[in-house]
Amino acid sequence: MAKLGENLQILVRDNNIDQALRVLKKKMQREGVFREMKARRAYEKPSEKRAREKAEAVRRGRKAARKLAQREGLIPGRKKKAPARRAGGAS
């Protein structure tokens, strides 16, 4: 994560603003900017904040336990998607 006060820099190549905007949105998503903006729209009571953080911790713990069980072979892992075939292939 970027530190407070650290600038986020996006390079615009060949005047391609659309690509630069996509990159910016992706970086902001990774940094959690959108999540924080949504959280700050309205006041969150301290009791609600504790409950939310506890629920997030439980969710993280369950996810970690599930991943560990998958690695150990106790439960099957996620199925990988087969690559899509193209309709107009070489003849």
C-alpha positions, -999 to 999 in steps of 0.1 A, spaced: 0 0 0 11 35 -7 21 56 23 1 87 33 14 116 12 30 94 -14 20 104 -49 4 79 -73 18 83 -108 2 69 -140 20 72 -173 -1 81 -204 13 64 -234 4 75 -270 -23 99 -256 -43 68 -246 -64 83 -217 -87 53 -215 -59 29 -208 -44 53 -182 -78 56 -165 -81 18 -163 -47 16 -147 -55 43 -123 -88 27 -112 -70 -7 -107 -43 9 -86 -69 28 -65 -89 -5 -61 -57 -22 -48 -50 6 -24 -85 4 -10 -94 40 -18 -129 31 -31 -136 10 0 -125 39 23 -145 64 4 -176 43 7 -170 38 45 -166 75 51 -198 85 34 -217 81 67 -207 79 103 -200 45 117 -207 40 154 -178 24 173 -199 -6 182 -207 -11 145 -171 -7 136 -161 -34 161 -187 -58 148 -177 -52 112 -140 -57 120 -147 -89 140 -168 -103 111 -140 -95 87 -115 -112 109 -137 -143 111 -141 -143 73 -103 -141 69 -97 -169 93 -122 -191 76 -106 -184 42 -72 -192 55 -84 -225 70 -101 -234 38 -70 -227 18 -49 -247 42 -73 -276 40 -72 -274 1 -34 -275 2 -34 -305 25 -59 -323 3 -87 -325 29 -111 -307 6 -110 -304 -32 -96 -272 -46 -113 -249 -71 -117 -262 -106 -96 -244 -131 -114 -231 -162 -103 -247 -195 -91 -221 -220 -118 -210 -244 -115 -222 -280 -117 -197 -308 -144 -202 -334 -124 -192 -365 -94 -214 -361 -67 -222 -387 -78 -246 -414 
